[in-house]
């Protein structure tokens, strides 16, 4: 885990704005003790959840999206650590591990052009490097009996989450993806649009449900591909639920849960699916923030949840300095903790 920047108590408290008469979340979370390996600390920790960031947007660039997803981790952490610690918001259940950071790879990616076939191959290779690091870290967290909460980066990191969890459990896992897109594109080289297709075709992903895809952005070829695997892959659309009202939101959540709940599954949340949130593919039409919170509370209550991944947010693209994106992510994290 050469790219893992482990956070100390000093690092964590540097985000906390202390206030007399209150205990902030960041004052009560746990962390890796000094002179202890990550593996040892994970094994000995009493925390149930391990919070980790991914600071990269290379997979997004390789998929022709807007970069900025490397900024989600610190933005979310600042908001989360300044929420209240209480009997209903228990920070002691959380170990703040740190973040996977890829400054050298990000620098290399800056000069690579999407209009060059050779450069695209180089971008795909950089994503491969990130895959290995994410897979290894998630493997170690799950192997230690903990539930990872992964913040930031592009949706390319779903591949490492799924593979790492699958290897730790020694079996394929399922996934539910709250997303405007399927991220089931062709196996053309790794990027943020094909994390699930790679995981599926390599045998790490068994059942896959995509919740709320946008009909305008799902191609005929993708629909055909999904249909060819309909025993293992299912989906619904945003338009059917929210526009045409052909079905109800709660009914669709129940339907999706029934499809994946018999085995361990990961919860994948793409912030692109939430209306007017700064992200790699920001949408003017989509589910609202409270829909996403309800979704996490619902699926997070299942005993078979293996991890939570919140990705594609790009706070650096916000038009103000209000940190609304980071604040939303902190709500989603705490909703999951209370539900699970």
C-alpha positions as CSV (number, residue, x, y, z in Angstrom):
1,X,0.0,0.0,0.0
2,X,2.7,2.4,-1.1
3,X,0.1,5.1,-2.1
4,X,-1.7,5.1,1.2
5,X,-1.3,8.3,3.3
6,X,-2.2,7.1,6.8
7,X,-3.8,9.8,8.9
8,X,-2.6,10.5,12.4
9,X,-4.6,11.9,15.3
10,X,-3.0,15.3,14.6
11,X,-4.0,15.1,10.9
12,X,-7.6,14.3,11.9
13,X,-7.9,17.0,14.5
14,X,-6.6,19.6,12.1
15,X,-9.9,19.4,10.4
16,X,-11.9,19.9,13.6
17,X,-13.3,23.2,14.7
18,X,-13.7,22.6,18.4
19,X,-16.5,24.3,20.3
20,X,-17.1,24.5,24.1
21,X,-19.9,22.2,25.3
22,X,-19.8,20.0,22.2
23,X,-18.0,16.9,21.1
24,X,-17.3,16.8,17.4
25,X,-17.2,13.6,15.3
26,X,-13.5,14.1,14.7
27,X,-12.7,14.2,18.4
28,X,-14.1,10.7,18.9
29,X,-13.2,8.7,15.7
30,X,-10.4,6.2,16.0
31,X,-7.1,6.2,14.0
32,X,-4.0,4.1,13.3
33,X,-1.7,4.2,16.4
34,X,1.9,5.3,15.8
35,X,4.4,2.5,15.0
36,X,1.7,0.1,14.1
37,X,1.2,-1.5,10.7
38,X,-2.1,-1.0,8.9
39,X,-2.8,-4.7,8.9
40,X,-2.2,-5.0,12.7
41,X,-4.2,-1.9,13.5
42,X,-7.2,-3.2,11.4
43,X,-7.1,-6.5,13.1
44,X,-7.0,-5.0,16.6
45,X,-9.4,-2.1,16.1
46,X,-12.8,-2.2,17.8
47,X,-14.2,0.1,15.1
48,X,-16.7,-1.5,12.7
49,X,-16.1,0.9,9.8
50,X,-13.0,2.1,8.0
51,X,-13.2,5.4,6.3
52,X,-10.8,5.8,3.4
53,X,-10.4,8.4,0.6
54,X,-9.3,8.1,-3.0
55,X,-7.7,11.2,-4.5
56,X,-7.6,10.8,-8.2
57,X,-9.6,11.7,-11.4
58,X,-7.6,9.8,-14.0
59,X,-10.4,7.3,-14.6
60,X,-12.8,10.2,-15.1
61,X,-10.5,11.8,-17.7
62,X,-10.0,8.5,-19.5
63,X,-13.8,8.3,-19.8
64,X,-14.0,11.9,-21.1
65,X,-15.6,13.3,-17.9
66,X,-14.9,16.5,-16.0
67,X,-12.0,16.2,-13.5
68,X,-12.2,17.3,-9.9
69,X,-13.1,14.0,-8.2
70,X,-9.7,14.0,-6.4
71,X,-11.1,16.9,-4.2
72,X,-14.1,15.0,-2.8
73,X,-12.2,13.2,0.1
74,X,-10.9,16.3,1.9
75,X,-14.1,18.2,1.3
76,X,-16.2,15.4,2.8
77,X,-13.8,14.8,5.6
78,X,-14.0,18.4,6.7
79,X,-17.8,18.3,6.9
80,X,-18.0,14.8,8.5
81,X,-15.4,15.5,11.3
82,X,-17.3,18.6,12.3
83,X,-20.7,17.0,12.7
84,X,-21.8,16.2,16.3
85,X,-20.8,13.0,18.1
86,X,-23.8,11.8,20.1
87,X,-25.7,8.7,21.1
88,X,-27.3,8.7,17.6
89,X,-24.2,9.7,15.7
90,X,-21.5,7.5,17.1
91,X,-18.0,8.4,15.9
92,X,-16.3,5.7,17.9
93,X,-17.5,3.1,15.4
94,X,-15.4,4.7,12.7
95,X,-11.6,4.4,12.0
96,X,-10.3,7.1,9.8
97,X,-7.6,5.3,7.9
98,X,-6.4,8.0,5.4
99,X,-6.4,8.3,1.7
100,X,-4.9,6.7,-1.4
101,X,-3.1,9.5,-3.2
102,X,-1.6,9.4,-6.7
103,X,0.3,12.6,-7.4
104,X,2.8,11.1,-9.8
105,X,0.1,9.4,-11.9
106,X,-2.1,12.6,-11.8
107,X,0.9,14.6,-13.1
108,X,1.5,12.1,-15.9
109,X,-2.2,12.2,-16.9
110,X,-2.2,16.0,-17.2
111,X,-0.2,15.9,-20.4
112,X,-2.0,13.0,-22.0
113,X,-4.5,13.9,-24.8
114,X,-7.9,12.1,-25.3
115,X,-7.4,12.6,-29.0
116,X,-4.3,10.4,-29.2
117,X,-4.8,6.6,-29.2
118,X,-1.3,6.1,-27.6
119,X,-2.2,8.6,-24.9
120,X,-5.5,6.9,-24.2
121,X,-3.6,3.6,-23.7
122,X,-1.3,5.4,-21.2
123,X,-4.3,6.7,-19.3
124,X,-5.8,3.2,-19.2
125,X,-2.4,1.9,-17.8
126,X,-2.5,4.5,-15.1
127,X,-6.0,3.4,-14.1
128,X,-4.6,-0.1,-13.9
129,X,-2.1,1.0,-11.3
130,X,-4.8,2.6,-9.3
131,X,-6.9,-0.6,-9.5
132,X,-4.1,-2.6,-7.9
133,X,-3.8,-0.2,-5.0
134,X,-7.6,0.0,-4.4
135,X,-8.0,-3.8,-4.6
136,X,-5.2,-4.4,-2.1
137,X,-6.5,-1.8,0.4
138,X,-10.1,-3.0,0.3
139,X,-8.9,-6.6,0.5
140,X,-7.1,-5.9,3.7
141,X,-10.0,-4.0,5.3
142,X,-12.6,-6.6,4.5
143,X,-10.3,-9.5,5.5
144,X,-10.0,-7.8,8.9
145,X,-13.8,-8.1,9.3
146,X,-14.4,-4.3,8.8
147,X,-16.8,-2.5,6.5
148,X,-15.0,0.0,4.1
149,X,-16.5,3.4,3.5
150,X,-14.7,4.7,0.4
151,X,-14.9,8.4,-0.5
152,X,-13.8,10.1,-3.7
153,X,-12.2,9.3,-7.1
154,X,-14.0,8.2,-10.2
155,X,-16.3,5.2,-10.6
156,X,-13.4,3.3,-12.0
157,X,-12.7,2.5,-8.4
158,X,-15.8,0.3,-8.2
159,X,-13.6,-2.4,-9.9
160,X,-11.1,-2.4,-7.0
161,X,-13.8,-2.3,-4.4
162,X,-15.6,-5.3,-5.9
163,X,-12.4,-7.3,-6.6
164,X,-10.8,-6.6,-3.2
165,X,-14.0,-7.6,-1.4
166,X,-14.5,-10.6,-3.5
167,X,-10.9,-11.8,-2.9
168,X,-11.3,-11.2,0.8
169,X,-14.5,-13.2,1.0
170,X,-13.3,-15.8,-1.5
171,X,-16.4,-15.6,-3.6
172,X,-18.1,-13.2,-6.1
173,X,-20.2,-10.4,-4.6
174,X,-23.2,-8.4,-5.8
175,X,-23.6,-4.7,-6.2
176,X,-26.3,-2.0,-6.3
177,X,-25.4,1.1,-8.2
178,X,-27.3,4.4,-7.8
179,X,-26.3,6.0,-11.0
180,X,-27.4,7.9,-14.1
181,X,-25.2,5.6,-16.2
182,X,-24.6,1.8,-16.3
183,X,-20.8,2.0,-16.2
184,X,-20.9,-1.2,-18.1
185,X,-19.0,0.0,-21.2
186,X,-16.8,-2.1,-23.5
187,X,-13.6,-3.8,-22.2
188,X,-11.4,-1.3,-24.1
189,X,-9.0,-0.4,-21.3
190,X,-9.8,0.7,-17.8
191,X,-11.7,4.0,-17.1
192,X,-14.6,5.2,-15.0
193,X,-17.2,3.9,-17.5
194,X,-16.4,0.2,-17.3
195,X,-15.5,-0.7,-13.7
196,X,-18.6,-3.0,-13.4
197,X,-18.2,-4.7,-16.8
198,X,-14.6,-5.6,-16.0
199,X,-15.5,-6.9,-12.5
200,X,-18.4,-8.9,-14.0
201,X,-16.4,-10.5,-16.9
202,X,-13.5,-11.3,-14.6
203,X,-15.8,-13.2,-12.2
204,X,-15.7,-10.9,-9.2
205,X,-19.2,-9.4,-9.6
206,X,-22.1,-11.8,-9.7
207,X,-25.4,-9.9,-9.6
208,X,-25.6,-6.2,-10.5
209,X,-28.5,-3.8,-10.2
210,X,-28.3,-0.3,-11.7
211,X,-30.8,2.0,-10.0
212,X,-32.2,5.0,-12.0
213,X,-30.2,5.1,-15.2
214,X,-31.1,7.9,-17.6
215,X,-32.7,6.8,-20.8
216,X,-31.1,9.7,-22.8
217,X,-27.6,8.4,-21.9
218,X,-28.0,4.6,-22.2
219,X,-27.0,3.4,-25.7
220,X,-28.7,0.7,-27.7
221,X,-25.5,-1.4,-27.4
222,X,-25.4,-1.1,-23.6
223,X,-29.1,-2.1,-23.3
224,X,-28.4,-5.1,-25.6
225,X,-25.4,-6.1,-23.4
226,X,-27.4,-5.9,-20.2
227,X,-30.2,-7.9,-21.7
228,X,-27.8,-10.7,-22.7
229,X,-27.0,-11.1,-19.0
230,X,-30.5,-10.6,-17.6
231,X,-30.1,-13.4,-15.1
232,X,-27.3,-11.5,-13.4
233,X,-27.9,-7.9,-14.3
234,X,-31.1,-5.8,-13.8
235,X,-32.0,-2.1,-13.8
236,X,-34.7,0.5,-13.7
237,X,-34.7,4.0,-15.1
238,X,-35.0,7.5,-13.6
239,X,-37.7,8.4,-16.1
240,X,-39.9,5.4,-15.3
241,X,-39.7,6.3,-11.6
242,X,-39.7,10.0,-11.3
243,X,-41.0,11.4,-14.6
244,X,-43.7,8.9,-16.0
245,X,-44.5,7.6,-12.5
246,X,-44.9,4.1,-13.8
247,X,-43.6,2.8,-10.5
248,X,-42.9,4.0,-7.0
249,X,-39.5,4.8,-5.6
250,X,-39.9,2.6,-2.5
251,X,-41.2,-0.3,-4.5
252,X,-38.2,-0.1,-6.8
253,X,-35.8,-0.1,-3.9
254,X,-37.5,-3.2,-2.6
255,X,-37.3,-4.8,-6.0
256,X,-33.6,-4.0,-6.3
257,X,-32.8,-5.3,-2.8
258,X,-34.5,-8.6,-3.5
259,X,-32.3,-9.0,-6.6
260,X,-29.0,-8.7,-4.7
261,X,-29.6,-9.3,-1.0
262,X,-29.0,-13.0,-0.8
263,X,-25.2,-12.5,-0.9
264,X,-22.8,-9.9,0.2
265,X,-23.1,-6.7,-1.8
266,X,-21.5,-3.3,-2.2
267,X,-23.5,0.0,-2.3
268,X,-22.2,2.3,-5.0
269,X,-23.4,5.9,-5.1
270,X,-22.5,8.0,-8.1
271,X,-23.1,11.7,-7.2
272,X,-23.7,12.3,-10.9
273,X,-27.2,10.9,-10.3
274,X,-28.1,13.7,-7.9
275,X,-29.6,16.8,-9.4
276,X,-27.3,19.9,-9.4
277,X,-24.5,18.4,-7.4
278,X,-20.9,19.3,-8.5
279,X,-19.7,16.1,-10.1
280,X,-17.9,14.7,-13.2
281,X,-21.1,14.7,-15.2
282,X,-23.4,17.2,-13.4
283,X,-27.1,16.8,-14.2
284,X,-29.9,19.4,-14.1
285,X,-32.4,16.5,-13.8
286,X,-32.1,13.6,-11.4
287,X,-32.9,12.3,-8.0
288,X,-32.7,14.8,-5.2
289,X,-30.4,14.7,-2.1
290,X,-33.1,13.3,0.1
291,X,-33.8,10.5,-2.4
292,X,-30.1,9.5,-2.1
293,X,-30.2,9.7,1.7
294,X,-33.3,7.5,1.7
295,X,-31.6,5.0,-0.7
296,X,-28.6,4.6,1.6
297,X,-30.7,4.3,4.7
298,X,-32.7,1.6,3.0
299,X,-29.9,-0.5,1.6
300,X,-27.5,0.2,4.4
301,X,-29.8,-1.6,6.9
302,X,-29.2,-5.0,5.2
303,X,-27.0,-7.5,7.0
304,X,-25.3,-8.3,3.8
305,X,-23.8,-4.9,3.0
306,X,-20.1,-5.3,2.3
307,X,-19.0,-1.7,1.7
308,X,-20.2,1.8,0.7
309,X,-18.6,3.8,-2.1
310,X,-19.4,7.5,-2.7
311,X,-17.8,8.7,-5.9
312,X,-17.7,11.1,-8.9
313,X,-18.3,14.2,-6.7
314,X,-16.2,17.1,-7.7
315,X,-16.4,19.9,-5.1
316,X,-13.7,21.9,-6.9
317,X,-16.3,22.5,-9.6
318,X,-18.8,24.2,-7.2
319,X,-19.6,27.8,-8.0
320,X,-19.4,28.8,-4.3
321,X,-17.2,28.1,-1.3
322,X,-20.1,26.7,0.7
323,X,-18.8,23.1,0.5
324,X,-22.3,21.8,-0.2
325,X,-21.0,18.7,-2.0
326,X,-18.8,17.7,1.0
327,X,-21.7,18.4,3.4
328,X,-24.0,16.1,1.3
329,X,-21.4,13.3,1.4
330,X,-21.1,13.6,5.2
331,X,-24.9,13.2,5.4
332,X,-24.7,10.1,3.3
333,X,-22.0,8.6,5.4
334,X,-23.8,9.2,8.7
335,X,-27.1,7.9,7.2
336,X,-25.3,4.7,6.4
337,X,-23.7,4.4,9.9
338,X,-27.1,4.9,11.6
339,X,-28.8,2.4,9.2
340,X,-26.1,-0.3,9.3
